[in-house]
Structure formats: structure tokens, C-alpha cells
Amino acid sequence: MKKVKLLPAAFLVFSLLALCNSGFSQSRGLNGEVTPVKVGSAIFNVGIGVGADYRGDSYATGFGFKLAAEFGLWQAGPGVITLGPEVGGSFSGGHYRNYDNYQARTFVVAGRAAWHYGWQVPGLDTYGGFSAGIGFHHWGYTDNYDNEVIPAFGGFVGASYFISPQFGFNAEAGYDITNFQVGVVFKLQ
């Protein structure tokens, strides 16, 4: 009886996978490689994860989020170079130098550049890049907070897996607005 119930579920899963992968036949380049990000592509990703430790503050239970947009501008060998903006924040959980009420928050506005490569796997996009911008850093204790504007430089590597030509999942690591994040990615063009 269990086999009878699993058969429709397995059929549904394989049908969805076939449907998702059929959209990638149009994404193949001249060499047969799959390139989800091409010259002219516009991608947008949003993720949450572990916030970056700015200014040496203790982010004991740090949380961060990042939104980024990238536009495929130049062919660079087998990959594509993208440029775009990013914005996000990192938030501490306190516990700095035995002070339970310490908090730090940094909001960052930056530009980012990355090199994307699709390999030979339908839907896979891997990339690495750097960012540069400014951070608005707010830190202190219960009633004593300071604010400062700081430079915000970062480097990152990541991977996206598109389950359809326009939607996928994303993971990114490095020292950027977040140290590690997971999220979703949308391809607009």
C-alpha cells in the first residue's frame, strides 16, 4: 500500500524537476555550458545569516541581512562580470567585556563586483567578488551610545541554484555585510 502512495509523489517530483530543467535548454552557451548569469542578466538576492563583526565589536550572537542586485556587464573568459549595489545590516547580541547590555549595529550601503561561472551543471551559478562602501555604525551601552561613519570593504564567495529560469536558492560566505548567509535569488532578465 505504501508503494501505491509513493508512486504519485515520485511522479510529481520527477515531473517538476523535468519542467524546471527544460527551461535551461535555452541557457546553454556556445560550448554547451550552462550559464544562468549572462551579459544582460539582472539578478536580485536577499539573505539572512551571521552578521559581520565591524570595528572589533563582539557580535556574540550576531545577526545580519543583505539585499543585493547585480547586472551582467562583461564576458570574462568562461564567466561574466557583474556590478551592482548592496545594502544590509549586522546586529550584535551583546556580552562585550562582561557588559550584558552592550549592543552594536552597522548598516552598510555599498557597491559590489563579482565574477560568475555556471560550470556544466544546469541551474548552478558560482561566484566570487568584493564590495566597497560606507557603514553607519551605532554602538554602546544602555544609555551611552556613539555613532560613526566607517569604511566598509568586503570579499565573498557564493553559489546559487536556480530551480527555474527565474528563481533559486543562494548561499554566500566571506567578510561582507554578513559572514555567512542563506536566501533566495531572482533572475529578472
N, C-alpha and C positions, 0 to 999 in steps of 0.2 A: 504494500500500500504506500510506503514512503517513496518508492521509486516513481510511482504514478504522480505524486505531488511534486517531486523534484524535477520531473521532466518539463513541465511548463515553465518553471522558474529558470532552468538551464537554457531552454529555448529563448526565453525573454532576454536573458543576459547576453547570449551569443548574438541575438538579433540586434541588440543595442550596440554591442561592440562593432559589429559589421557595419551598421549605419553610421557610427561615429567615424570609423576608419575610411569609409567610402568618400567622405568629404576631403580626405587628404590626398586623393589621387591628383587633384588639381594643384597641389602644393609642391610637386616634385620639380626640382631644378633640372638643368641640362645633364648633370651627371647622375641623375636618379636619386639624389639625396633629398631627404625631407627637410624643408626649411620653414617652420612656422612663422619666423620673423624674416621678412624680406625688405628690400628697399621699397619704401612707400607704406610699410606697415605702421599702424598706430596701436600700441598696446598699453593697457592700464592695469596695474596690480595694486591690491590692498592686502596688508597682512598685519598680524599681531604676534608678539613674542616677547623676548627678553630685551629690555632696553639697554642702550649703550651707556657706559659709565663716563660721563663727561666731567671734566675738571677734577678728577680724582675723588669724586664723591662716592660714598658707599651706597651702591644700589643693591642692598641685601636681598630684596625681593623685587627687583626691577621689572617693570612692565613697559613695553613700547609698542607703538603702532607706526605704520608708514603707508603713505599713498604715493604712487609714482606713475608717471606717464612717460612713454618712450616712443620715439619716432625713428623708423629705419631710414637712414640718410645715405650711407655709403656702403658699397660692396667692398669687403676687405678680405681677399683670398676666398676661402670657402664660407666665410661668415659675413655678418652685417654689423656695421657700427650704428648704434642708436644714441640719440641725445634727448634729454627731456628734464622736466622738473620733478622734484620730490618734496614732500612735506610730512612731518610727523613729530612725535614726541617720545621722550623717555621719562619715566617717573620712578622715584626711589620708594622703598618701603621703610626707610628709617634705619635705626640702630647703627649710628655712626659715632665712634669713640664713646661708647656707653651712654649715648643720649637716645632714648627711645622716641623722642618727638622730633628728631631731625628729618627733614624732607628736602628733596631736590627735584626740580622739574626742568626739563630743557625742551623747548620747541625749536625745530630746525626747518629752515627753508633753504633748499639747495638745488643745484643742477647736477645731473648725473650723465655719465657716458658709459656705454658697455659694448662689448663685442659678443654677439650671439652666434651660436653654431647649432645646427639641428641634428647632426650625426646621421645615421641611417635608420633611425627609429621613428616611425610615424607618430607625430604629435609631440616629440621631445624637443625642447629648446634648452640649451645650457648657455650660461653667460658668465662673464666676469667684468668688473668695471670699477670706477671710482666716482666719488662725489665731492663737491666743494660748495660751501655756502656759509650761512651765519646761523648761530644758535642764540636763543633768548633764554638765559639760564637764571633760574629763581631758586634760591637755596637758603636754608636756615633752620631755626628752631621755632618753638611755639609763637612767640611774639617778636622775634628778631629775624627778619628776612632781608636778604640782599638780592639785587638784580644786576646782571651784567650781560653784555653782548659779547659773544665769543666766536672765534672761527670754528667751523665745523667741517672737517675733512674726513673722508671715509673710503673704505675699499670693501668690495663684496664679491661673492660668487653665488650663483643660484641656478636653479633648474625649474622649468615649468613643464607640465604635461597637459597638453590640450586634449580633452575628451571629445571635443567637437571643434570645428574650424574657428569658432569664436569664444570658447570658454575652456578654462583649465584650472589646474591647481598649481601652486607655486610654493617653493621653499627657498630661503635666502639666508646666508651666513656671512659674517665678517665683522668689521667695525664700521658701521654706518649708523643711522638713527637707531637701528636695532642690531644686536649681536647675532640673533637668530630669530627668524620669523617664518610662519606658515600662513598661507592665504589663498586667494583666488586671483586669476588673471583673465582679462578680457582682451580679445583682439578685435579692434574696431574696423580695421581695413585689411 
